[in-house]
Amino acid sequence: MKKHNLVSRLELTNITKQYPGCLANDNICMTLMPGEIHALLGENGAGKSTLVKTIYGVVAPDKGDIIWDGKEVSITSPSIARDLGIGMVFQHFSLFETLTVSQNIELCLSKAQLDKIGDLAKRITHLSNEYGLNVNPTRYVHSLSIGERQRVEIMRCLVQSVKLLILDEPTSVLTPQEVAGLFGVLRTLSKEGCSILFISHKLHEVTEICHKATILRGGKVVDTCIPNSETPASIAKMMVGDLAEQDAGYIKREGSKQIFHVKNLSLPAKQPFGTTLQNINLELKAGEILGIAGVAGNGQDELMAIISGEDDRNVKKSLSLDNLDIGHLHAGERRKLGMAYVPEERLGRGAVPEMSLMENTLLTHSNGFVKNGLVEWKNIKEYTSALIAKYKVKCHGEFSEAKSLSGGNLQKFIMGREIGQNPKVLICAHPTWGVDVGAALAIHQALLALRDQGAAILLISEDIDELFLLADRMAAVCDGHLSPLVKTETTNIDQIGQWMAGTFINKLSNHPQEAKA
Ligand SMILES: Nc1ncnc2c1ncn2[C@@H]1O[C@H](COP(=O)(O)OP(=O)(O)OP(=O)(O)O)[C@@H](O)[C@H]1O
């Protein structure tokens, strides 16, 4: 990082935000210098999102000052933040699929900004070349990969001459190759004096790229550090205190009998920009974890929806559980036979936002809690309360609405709820997405224990490190095709990264038998 001048880019003093029953930010003080890449770390519910939303003008703090380039400012809306030169890339992108890159970027610019820029497409091409972003202004967003979409979001900030770029878990959706590309862009921006504030739970990335880190716990700053003089383990300790154990080299298993089959599954996309599944074949064994890597949008959602029954098209001959065709059964009937699911989208599909945690527990427990037509609320309450304690879900109790939980805490709740049903087959997408290191360890161990009891687990994830850690066998999806399935010990990140980019597809059409396990 170059020392540009001594005036800080951003200084926060005593930022405080109280939600009903929860002090999300408690007198937070923090300084960012020009060109500094700064990580904001902390366990789930520590207050990171609340703080960045305050900086971006989405959340109004109850107390505290924001000093920007040496002057006190009041950021009461994102447009004020953008005018100051603050850009934010959220975890969920906000692009219109039916518009081009250029049209999407135009939508967030004021008339004055557009007049100043002149030819927007030319400006995008210029910036794209300058930063190696490889963004084509004429492409339609629906034709872009997730990594490309993220670069459009970054471009959207760059055309507005960003001085502080905030990124919320930017690498969770990228292939390893795309992560390397993103880090290159961030380093260039930093050299030019742009400050970067980076929320992440991937500590090895923090030690690789960040100049400084601030660690939050319970809404307070508990530590700061220079990440490249630390290790992921020492940073984890600052975040969650002593970790009893560390995730490392779990035993791989072979699995026993084949319990769940997907056979010759081809299915046209249901949504206009969805993915068509192309002759998917896989066999899942009891007592194994099968990991499927892939960049979001390559058929994972469609595969999950058809397996769970959420997509109710009849695929009778293509899905079987314990040699019983289940492709024509509805979701509830499949659950009764011993299937459980954790979808990618927590709010809306994994849990009903306005319902309490107890009600959300009842929704997926098809085999219990209802006797003679009556709901057994007392039992549900006890069960939910035990689940909250076991997975250390931070909330105000069983009656909390799902939407009031932080992302990581809701994820812990949903994982715990599904694992707790002791399913025969668990299909889960992104089991630890947005979950802090301590909770991720607990979830990993619960998944392994479930496997060791004989359950078959299909793990769909963009977190390639996690797949290598947990999966006994692995494959990747790209454009609706499934790559060959291989034992995890016989492959490596490079090969899976290439499969995620689709290098196996031509070979597959020449040699269809390679698709089989
Ligand atoms: N609108 C809200 N109403 C009530 N409580 C809220 C609201 N938004 C956040 N909270 C609470 O504030 C605390 C901090 O939440 P925040 O989302 O900032 O945490 P976080 O560090 O970003 O967590 P995660 O890593 O899980 O995303 C949490 O306990 C959360 O439940």
Ligand as a Chemical Component Dictionary entry (heavy atoms), coordinates in Angstrom:
data_LIG
# 
_chem_comp.id                   LIG 
_chem_comp.type                 NON-POLYMER 
_chem_comp.pdbx_formal_charge   0 
_chem_comp.three_letter_code    LIG 
# 
loop_
_chem_comp_atom.comp_id 
_chem_comp_atom.atom_id 
_chem_comp_atom.alt_atom_id 
_chem_comp_atom.type_symbol 
_chem_comp_atom.charge 
_chem_comp_atom.model_Cartn_x 
_chem_comp_atom.model_Cartn_y 
_chem_comp_atom.model_Cartn_z 
_chem_comp_atom.pdbx_ordinal 
LIG N1  N1  N 0 -33.538 -5.550  11.347 1  
LIG C1  C1  C 0 -33.116 -6.142  12.458 2  
LIG N2  N2  N 0 -33.929 -6.288  13.532 3  
LIG C2  C2  C 0 -33.495 -6.867  14.684 4  
LIG N3  N3  N 0 -32.228 -7.335  14.875 5  
LIG C3  C3  C 0 -31.385 -7.227  13.831 6  
LIG C4  C4  C 0 -31.763 -6.628  12.578 7  
LIG N4  N4  N 0 -30.696 -6.653  11.733 8  
LIG C5  C5  C 0 -29.683 -7.236  12.435 9  
LIG N5  N5  N 0 -30.110 -7.563  13.687 10 
LIG C6  C6  C 0 -29.288 -8.212  14.728 11 
LIG O1  O1  O 0 -28.094 -7.460  14.865 12 
LIG C7  C7  C 0 -26.993 -8.336  15.122 13 
LIG C8  C8  C 0 -25.877 -8.024  14.124 14 
LIG O2  O2  O 0 -26.324 -8.440  12.844 15 
LIG P1  P1  P 0 -25.393 -8.294  11.548 16 
LIG O3  O3  O 0 -26.234 -8.739  10.378 17 
LIG O4  O4  O 0 -24.797 -6.937  11.509 18 
LIG O5  O5  O 0 -24.262 -9.385  11.875 19 
LIG P2  P2  P 0 -23.085 -9.924  10.962 20 
LIG O6  O6  O 0 -21.818 -9.773  11.732 21 
LIG O7  O7  O 0 -23.122 -9.285  9.621  22 
LIG O8  O8  O 0 -23.462 -11.466 10.876 23 
LIG P3  P3  P 0 -23.299 -12.558 9.695  24 
LIG O9  O9  O 0 -21.846 -12.899 9.612  25 
LIG O10 O10 O 0 -24.122 -13.710 10.196 26 
LIG O11 O11 O 0 -23.866 -11.937 8.440  27 
LIG C9  C9  C 0 -27.529 -9.763  15.014 28 
LIG O12 O12 O 0 -27.708 -10.269 16.322 29 
LIG C10 C10 C 0 -28.859 -9.623  14.317 30 
LIG O13 O13 O 0 -29.788 -10.608 14.756 31 
# 
loop_
_chem_comp_bond.comp_id 
_chem_comp_bond.atom_id_1 
_chem_comp_bond.atom_id_2 
_chem_comp_bond.value_order 
_chem_comp_bond.pdbx_ordinal 
LIG N1  C1  SING 1  
LIG C1  N2  SING 2  
LIG C1  C4  DOUB 3  
LIG N2  C2  DOUB 4  
LIG C2  N3  SING 5  
LIG N3  C3  DOUB 6  
LIG C3  C4  SING 7  
LIG C3  N5  SING 8  
LIG C4  N4  SING 9  
LIG N4  C5  DOUB 10 
LIG C5  N5  SING 11 
LIG N5  C6  SING 12 
LIG C6  O1  SING 13 
LIG C6  C10 SING 14 
LIG O1  C7  SING 15 
LIG C7  C8  SING 16 
LIG C7  C9  SING 17 
LIG C8  O2  SING 18 
LIG O2  P1  SING 19 
LIG P1  O3  DOUB 20 
LIG P1  O4  SING 21 
LIG P1  O5  SING 22 
LIG O5  P2  SING 23 
LIG P2  O6  DOUB 24 
LIG P2  O7  SING 25 
LIG P2  O8  SING 26 
LIG O8  P3  SING 27 
LIG P3  O9  DOUB 28 
LIG P3  O10 SING 29 
LIG P3  O11 SING 30 
LIG C9  O12 SING 31 
LIG C9  C10 SING 32 
LIG C10 O13 SING 33 
# 
